[in-house]
Amino acid sequence: MSDTVERHEFGAEVGRLLDLVVHALYSDREIFLRELVANAADAVDRRRFEALTQPIPALPADAAVRILPDKPGRTLTIADPGIGMGKEELARNLGTIARSGTRAFSQALAESKASDRPSLIGQFGVGFYSAFIVAERVEVVSRRAGSEEAWRWESEGQGAFTLAPATREAPGTDIVLHMRADAEEFLEPFRLHAIIRKWADHITVPITIAEDGKDTPANEGTALWRKPKPEISAEDYTAFYRHLGHYFDEPWSTLHWRAEGTTEFTALLFIPGMKPFEAFEGERRSRLRLHVRRMFITDEAELLPPWLRFVQGVVDSEDLPLNVSREMLQATPVLARIRRAVTGRVLSELKSRAKDAEGYATFWQNFGPMLKEGIWEDSEQRKEIAPLLRFRSSAVEGWTSLPDYVARMPEGQSAIYILVGDNIEALSRSTQLEGFRARGVEVLLLADQMDAFWPERLGEFEGKPVRSITQGNIDLSGLGTAPPEGKAPADVTRLLPLLKAALEAEISEVRATDRLVDSAAVLAAPAHGPDLALQRLLRRAGRPVGGENPVLEVNPRHPLVRRLAALADSGADLEEAAGTLLDLARVQDGDVPREPAEFARRMAAALASSL
Ligand SMILES: Nc1ncnc2c1ncn2[C@@H]1O[C@H](COP(=O)(O)OP(=O)(O)OP(=O)(O)O)[C@@H](O)[C@H]1O
């Protein structure tokens, strides 16, 4: 080795990842070609785009991704005239894992079915490393467009790579795979053609395969979305969907239309049939691809709001100039019009698919939390999104919606009641529901992370305010069917101030409630400030909760409260009993007592004297 060769260790996670990729994907080896060709085509697109504003040489008119098999030398080269990589970029892009850690990846791999594994590769951004599935050594020779220098990155995929100066006549990248003995099939041109047709046919950059000394075209490159609909089969759509997102399933919905009039564009969009990792863990913005008259421009134009970032696809504009630059994209009103039209179309698709309850449930389970983000942040669409939400309920099985809830509301009920917590099971057994259940008043149960936030933003639906049953003072009298009168309520006029005095530091108010049937006491949030669920979330995150202390509501018909009321009347000290009552209310909501050991001691003592 010459003096100029630098040796670098891979990031620790890369080493482990390489191992995983090679083993987990062995039976789907051919996807290495899809990954490398996709990277090469991206690099070509990037050079074309950057050349518009940066002082770098323009893309040659005949730019293509070339695949060059060499049987005698047992190498396969993928060459592109794209943007290229400088020394630092080679080390960073090919020496570390860009987007997500090995831990998340290996966990997902371990939990996935074998058939889902290849899709994980794309989703976790380890595409390049799939080269090592078929190669025992990989050389990358690259020259960044705009630079005179070229560099050679080389690795056997075991712990380290080297970097050395090299030469390359023009900007671009050659990936040279020194194939393993058992991977020689990938040096056969007919095999390579079949793989490209299957995986990369839709790439609009020309792809060629060298055969008998000449390059033969390998991809059709027809922008699928530009074909007349009758000429496109369901398989074509699915193949394109899989290509776009590295998916392996079927799209839940395919939207393909041409908009004419003031804004002209063609769009081909997909709503995935599964929940992609990226959409939730990755960055919060839409990666819809913007093309101008077939030519790829960018996937950073944010053609959909962040809460619709799960939608994949292409928008091909007729109105923008081919040499549209980043600055121009920010300024042009064309994009705003496209955005509005595309968002509206996706929403109306959801609206019509929502009529099929079962089919919509699949969508809802995958992407429901994102629609809730929409309620939170998109004031323009909030009203449109609200009827698309689905809920569990205290009164009906399965999913229900706000319009259905409103239709079921009995006369006299003026608000939509919700209860927010951590899990549906616990919520459906919650003490907070007792009085509502007894009166046959339905409550929607919400257990997504987002649920602590968005209801407040929605505020109301069809003129009915959305009210958390753990917040403020809800008067149930006159609502639904009155429950059978049990024992007469105790007179708590003396008890309430005593409890209040004993719990001064933790409770802002103590009041009697008719919300309870079998339980003695329950906590509620004050009418203003964060609701109980949000308070819990803030506490867990170690953030200040703010606002007033919670309210303690007591059930004057409950034996414990009756007894306390009698003691209060006789002037007994209720300090300790008040604390226990508060702890009981906390435990019911899934919180811990203020002093768990002290609480346990008191309970044990109470049990001992009563058994
Ligand atoms: N042929 C190439 N030309 C220029 N840059 C490349 C090329 N191949 C890879 N890269 C760079 O290396 C990075 C890492 O590539 P890799 O395939 O591992 O992940 P990715 O392309 O970011 O993710 P995914 O495979 O999911 O699309 C790319 O983002 C790109 O910046």
The ligand as a Tripos MOL2 file, in Angstrom:
@<TRIPOS>MOLECULE
LIG
   31    33     1     0     0
SMALL
NO_CHARGES

@<TRIPOS>ATOM
      1 N1        -23.5560    6.9480   -6.5460 N.pl3     1 LIG1
      2 C1        -23.5430    7.8820   -5.6090 C.ar      1 LIG1
      3 N2        -23.2440    9.1650   -5.8940 N.ar      1 LIG1
      4 C2        -23.2520   10.1270   -4.9510 C.ar      1 LIG1
      5 N3        -23.5620    9.9090   -3.6560 N.ar      1 LIG1
      6 C3        -23.8770    8.6500   -3.2870 C.ar      1 LIG1
      7 C4        -23.8910    7.5740   -4.2300 C.ar      1 LIG1
      8 N4        -24.2220    6.4490   -3.5590 N.ar      1 LIG1
      9 C5        -24.4230    6.8150   -2.2750 C.ar      1 LIG1
     10 N5        -24.2160    8.1290   -2.1060 N.ar      1 LIG1
     11 C6        -24.3230    8.9030   -0.8650 C.3       1 LIG1
     12 O1        -24.2420    8.0210    0.2250 O.3       1 LIG1
     13 C7        -25.3920    8.1560    1.0650 C.3       1 LIG1
     14 C8        -25.7250    6.8350    1.7100 C.3       1 LIG1
     15 O2        -26.2940    5.9430    0.7560 O.3       1 LIG1
     16 P1        -27.2400    4.7780    1.2060 P.3       1 LIG1
     17 O3        -27.7140    4.0310    0.0190 O.co2     1 LIG1
     18 O4        -26.5270    3.9510    2.2210 O.co2     1 LIG1
     19 O5        -28.4110    5.4950    1.9240 O.3       1 LIG1
     20 P2        -29.5330    6.4690    1.2870 P.3       1 LIG1
     21 O6        -29.4220    6.4530   -0.1980 O.co2     1 LIG1
     22 O7        -29.4100    7.7560    1.9890 O.co2     1 LIG1
     23 O8        -30.8530    5.7530    1.7740 O.3       1 LIG1
     24 P3        -31.8240    4.8410    0.9050 P.3       1 LIG1
     25 O9        -30.9940    3.7120    0.3900 O.co2     1 LIG1
     26 O10       -32.8640    4.4360    1.8730 O.co2     1 LIG1
     27 O11       -32.3430    5.7240   -0.1900 O.co2     1 LIG1
     28 C9        -26.4620    8.7080    0.1540 C.3       1 LIG1
     29 O12       -27.4420    9.4310    0.8790 O.3       1 LIG1
     30 C10       -25.6360    9.6200   -0.7700 C.3       1 LIG1
     31 O13       -25.4310   10.8730   -0.1530 O.3       1 LIG1
@<TRIPOS>BOND
     1     1     2 1
     2     2     3 ar
     3     2     7 ar
     4     3     4 ar
     5     4     5 ar
     6     5     6 ar
     7     6     7 ar
     8     6    10 ar
     9     7     8 ar
    10     8     9 ar
    11     9    10 ar
    12    10    11 1
    13    11    12 1
    14    11    30 1
    15    12    13 1
    16    13    14 1
    17    13    28 1
    18    14    15 1
    19    15    16 1
    20    16    17 2
    21    16    18 1
    22    16    19 1
    23    19    20 1
    24    20    21 2
    25    20    22 1
    26    20    23 1
    27    23    24 1
    28    24    25 2
    29    24    26 1
    30    24    27 1
    31    28    29 1
    32    28    30 1
    33    30    31 1
@<TRIPOS>SUBSTRUCTURE
     1 LIG1         1 GROUP 0 **** ****
